[in-house]
Amino acid sequence: MVGYAFMGEAHSQAWRTVNRVYDLPVHARMSLVAGRDKANVAAAADCLGWEAHTTDWRELVTREDIDLVDICTPGDSHAEIALAALAAGKHVLCEKPLANTVEEARAMTAAADAARAHGVRAMCGFTYRRVPAVTFMRRLIADGRLGELRHVRAVYLQDWITDPEFPLVWRLQKDKAGSGALGDIGAHIIDMTQFVTGQKITGVSGLTETFVSERPLPSGDGALGAATSSSVDKGPVTVDDAALFVARLSGGAVATFEATRMATGRKNGLRIEINGSKGSLAFDLERLNELEFYDATLPGTELGFRRILVTEPEHPYLSAWWPTGHLIGYEHSFTHQARDLLEAIGEGTDPLPSFADALGVQLVLDAVEQSSASAAWVPVEQP
Ligand SMILES: NC(=O)c1ccc[n+]([C@@H]2O[C@H](COP(=O)([O-])OP(=O)(O)OC[C@H]3O[C@@H](n4cnc5c(N)ncnc54)[C@H](O)[C@@H]3O)[C@@H](O)[C@H]2O)c1
């Protein structure tokens, strides 16, 4: 694994847990973690349960006993690490968004396609697909329970940069992050929409805004957990603070999206609602064990949104966890991701979302930026 902060910790927990919960054809061994700072990576290896540590990620690629490289770094290093790992015949799990540019995402997708011919697997970390209520939502829609889809309403609202004195962490720098709220959290609701509806976004009209144009320089490497700054020196914010767009979907539905890290009071407010001719479904990440379902085929006297507690063993991923009604949390989706990847590797199948799926998200991000710059409707190229 490369990178050991927020996602590195979440992925480590998943690698530690996955084979204890699920019966899988292959077993994860946490061989080597890479980072840039020797003392910090050593401490992380010890804390997170890795056998060894290195300050050179290339060691992951050259060591013969390593089969899978898990990329948990900011977007500016995804392409270089993934391309090297795939070329060396390693399976790759790469965090989202896949890359910082469409060009990088295309190169990564081409490399993943070439590697597949040799049995090498590549997957992108859009983890929210693996929240059981979200996977179940997809199943209900695929079974036709909503009929013809008409509206998607998707928002991802956070508030951690509301204070203008919050430092200029890597997520606020275009060369490191690619884009701001758009790629960081907007990418999740783009993937979730395409995943649950089974439809592709075909065109967008968007706008982006940066409310705070300069921020104090951060201490350390600008990782979120170490973001404190008392610096009087400031640097420019080079990404969007908020991104809004409307879209058309390939099956005829229309959609609205809002991604912002300036929604005061909203901590991790990812919500999606889908309205179809026969019903509606709504999901809220802050209540992730629940799904709201309105079944318009019921008699008029029984109509109304009902809350489904998605904790039954028949619900996706849940038979291996706790008894009915005993809730799961944020970290479980990472274990589900590790499960799906190990199963695919063991069975020789392609894990989803593929790099091509993630390139599809990248093309939407790019179209929103183009639309915002030109104030025009922009068709989305399909990967
Ligand atoms: N799937 C999700 O829900 C989710 C959630 C958060 C972040 N992410 C994605 O995960 C990735 C990492 O984000 P994070 O929140 O963990 O960031 P973070 O700042 O918490 O951690 C980044 C880590 O990468 C290391 N790093 C940075 N550049 C490096 C380099 N060139 N070589 C080696 N190590 C390097 C840092 O030292 C740190 O350990 C990003 O792509 C982000 O978009 C995904």
The ligand as an SDF file (V2000), in Angstrom:
LIG
                    3D

 44 48  0  0  0  0  0  0  0  0999 V2000
  -13.0490    6.2840   -1.2660 N   0  0  0  0  0  0  0  0  0  0  0  0
  -13.2690    7.3030   -0.4700 C   0  0  0  0  0  0  0  0  0  0  0  0
  -14.3350    7.4330    0.0910 O   0  0  0  0  0  0  0  0  0  0  0  0
  -12.1810    8.3290   -0.2680 C   0  0  0  0  0  0  0  0  0  0  0  0
  -12.1910    9.1370    0.8700 C   0  0  0  0  0  0  0  0  0  0  0  0
  -11.1300   10.0350    1.0610 C   0  0  0  0  0  0  0  0  0  0  0  0
  -10.1220   10.1210    0.1310 C   0  0  0  0  0  0  0  0  0  0  0  0
  -10.1500    9.3420   -0.9870 N   0  0  0  0  0  0  0  0  0  0  0  0
   -9.0660    9.4070   -1.9860 C   0  0  0  0  0  0  0  0  0  0  0  0
   -7.9340    8.7500   -1.4330 O   0  0  0  0  0  0  0  0  0  0  0  0
   -6.7240    9.3820   -1.8730 C   0  0  0  0  0  0  0  0  0  0  0  0
   -5.9130    9.7920   -0.6580 C   0  0  0  0  0  0  0  0  0  0  0  0
   -6.7000   10.6890    0.1260 O   0  0  0  0  0  0  0  0  0  0  0  0
   -6.5440   10.7540    1.7200 P   0  0  0  0  0  0  0  0  0  0  0  0
   -7.7820   11.3990    2.2220 O   0  0  0  0  0  0  0  0  0  0  0  0
   -6.1300    9.4630    2.2760 O   0  0  0  0  0  0  0  0  0  0  0  0
   -5.3500   11.8010    1.8280 O   0  0  0  0  0  0  0  0  0  0  0  0
   -4.3970   12.0580    3.0680 P   0  0  0  0  0  0  0  0  0  0  0  0
   -3.8230   13.4060    2.8820 O   0  0  0  0  0  0  0  0  0  0  0  0
   -5.0920   11.7290    4.3460 O   0  0  0  0  0  0  0  0  0  0  0  0
   -3.2580   10.9380    2.8460 O   0  0  0  0  0  0  0  0  0  0  0  0
   -2.4210   10.9400    1.7270 C   0  0  0  0  0  0  0  0  0  0  0  0
   -1.2260   10.0450    2.0050 C   0  0  0  0  0  0  0  0  0  0  0  0
   -0.4240    9.9640    0.8330 O   0  0  0  0  0  0  0  0  0  0  0  0
    0.9410   10.2590    1.1780 C   0  0  0  0  0  0  0  0  0  0  0  0
    1.5690   10.7770   -0.0270 N   0  0  0  0  0  0  0  0  0  0  0  0
    1.2850   11.9360   -0.6690 C   0  0  0  0  0  0  0  0  0  0  0  0
    2.0200   12.0360   -1.7960 N   0  0  0  0  0  0  0  0  0  0  0  0
    2.7800   10.9070   -1.8500 C   0  0  0  0  0  0  0  0  0  0  0  0
    3.7350   10.4280   -2.7610 C   0  0  0  0  0  0  0  0  0  0  0  0
    4.0790   11.1230   -3.8490 N   0  0  0  0  0  0  0  0  0  0  0  0
    4.3310    9.2320   -2.5110 N   0  0  0  0  0  0  0  0  0  0  0  0
    4.0110    8.5070   -1.4040 C   0  0  0  0  0  0  0  0  0  0  0  0
    3.0780    8.9350   -0.5070 N   0  0  0  0  0  0  0  0  0  0  0  0
    2.4970   10.0960   -0.7310 C   0  0  0  0  0  0  0  0  0  0  0  0
    0.8260   11.2080    2.3350 C   0  0  0  0  0  0  0  0  0  0  0  0
    2.0060   11.2960    3.0930 O   0  0  0  0  0  0  0  0  0  0  0  0
   -0.3300   10.5400    3.1170 C   0  0  0  0  0  0  0  0  0  0  0  0
    0.1260    9.4150    3.8370 O   0  0  0  0  0  0  0  0  0  0  0  0
   -7.1690   10.5490   -2.7630 C   0  0  0  0  0  0  0  0  0  0  0  0
   -7.1500   10.1260   -4.0930 O   0  0  0  0  0  0  0  0  0  0  0  0
   -8.6030   10.8120   -2.3060 C   0  0  0  0  0  0  0  0  0  0  0  0
   -9.4030   11.4000   -3.3030 O   0  0  0  0  0  0  0  0  0  0  0  0
  -11.1480    8.4310   -1.1770 C   0  0  0  0  0  0  0  0  0  0  0  0
  1  2  1  0
  2  3  2  0
  2  4  1  0
  4  5  1  0
  4 44  2  0
  5  6  2  0
  6  7  1  0
  7  8  2  0
  8  9  1  0
  8 44  1  0
  9 10  1  0
  9 42  1  0
 10 11  1  0
 11 12  1  0
 11 40  1  0
 12 13  1  0
 13 14  1  0
 14 15  2  0
 14 16  1  0
 14 17  1  0
 17 18  1  0
 18 19  2  0
 18 20  1  0
 18 21  1  0
 21 22  1  0
 22 23  1  0
 23 24  1  0
 23 38  1  0
 24 25  1  0
 25 26  1  0
 25 36  1  0
 26 27  1  0
 26 35  1  0
 27 28  2  0
 28 29  1  0
 29 30  1  0
 29 35  2  0
 30 31  1  0
 30 32  2  0
 32 33  1  0
 33 34  2  0
 34 35  1  0
 36 37  1  0
 36 38  1  0
 38 39  1  0
 40 41  1  0
 40 42  1  0
 42 43  1  0
M  CHG  2   8   1  16  -1
M  END
$$$$
